[in-house]
Amino acid sequence: MEENDDYLTVWTDHGNQSNVDNFGSYGTTPFYKYQLGATPKTPYYHTDLTIPYGVRFVWPDGNSDVFGHTSMIYPITLPDGRKVWGFYRYTSTGYTSNGDPTWDWSVGNLSQQLTPQNLESLEKSHDYCIIAQHLEAINTKLPLPQNAIDALWLLARQYDEKKILVATTSHLLNYNVTQQYLHYDITYTDGRAYIHINNVSDPVDGTYKPTITDLRGVTFYTSDPSRTTIEIGNSPVPKSYVEYNPSDGVAPSIGISWFAWNTTNYAEG
């Protein structure tokens, strides 16, 4: 993968007990003893390779009926002593009388996940959400059943109206870390404010000086964006990355632009 310049930062534990390469929930309950991907001296140990390669986040095959979170991430210490970020996914609507999750992650349930109420709650609370979904599961209609298409159009309208940001999982989780652990200070000279971004004090990966890529989407309220400069250390962020925003009802702001969408169809050779 490195030779082909392919880098992945997100690992998803999933499947049945044959998926012995999983590792995020080992030791949490007896059920997860099959997860041996982070257990040394087993044939399935791989985190000594995959984490240094770049895997930074893992969904540890856990269910959740909470749609929005103030933060998607939490630290996990693996059996080999390495640390990664765990993250939540919305998988179910509740529990049965036996305590089993009521899964709603098949394509026919997409309209039960992307409801106006759920999306309005995200916007109102400024929450994060990652939805677990099997778009191909139990799907006899191509390309998707109509209720799923309608749900995606609803999300698209929210995105176009700039009410909800739709992002890749890796971009969202990286932003979550940066937003939560960013350290900066502000100085003033000749009526101008300078925001000096110092570091990201990451409790899992250690403290580091962020790059432009790490900072995409970071935004600061300011009384006058035209008289505000964002700097990484003492170096101004290139103007091509800077966005000036009118008031959102709280105050105007200045930020570092989000990623451009990549619409390449990689299924086509």
Sequence and secondary structure as in RCSB ss.txt:
>XXXX:A:sequence
MEENDDYLTVWTDHGNQSNVDNFGSYGTTPFYKYQLGATPKTPYYHTDLTIPYGVRFVWPDGNSDVFGHTSMIYP
ITLPDGRKVWGFYRYTSTGYTSNGDPTWDWSVGNLSQQLTPQNLESLEKSHDYCIIAQHLEAINTKLPLPQNAID
ALWLLARQYDEKKILVATTSHLLNYNVTQQYLHYDITYTDGRAYIHINNVSDPVDGTYKPTITDLRGVTFYTSDP
SRTTIEIGNSPVPKSYVEYNPSDGVAPSIGISWFAWNTTNYAEG
>XXXX:A:secstr
 TTTT    EEE  SSTT TT  TTTTTSGGGGG  TT TTSTT  HHHHHHHT  EEE S       BS  EEE
EE TTS EEEEE  B EEEE TTS EEE  BGGGHHHHS HHHHHHHHHHT B  B  BTTTT  SSS  HHHHH
HHHHHHHHHHTTSS    HHHHHHHHHHHHHEEEEEEEETTEEEEEEEEEEETTTEEE   HHHHTT EEE S G
GGEEEEETTEE  GGGEEEE   SS  EEEE         TT  
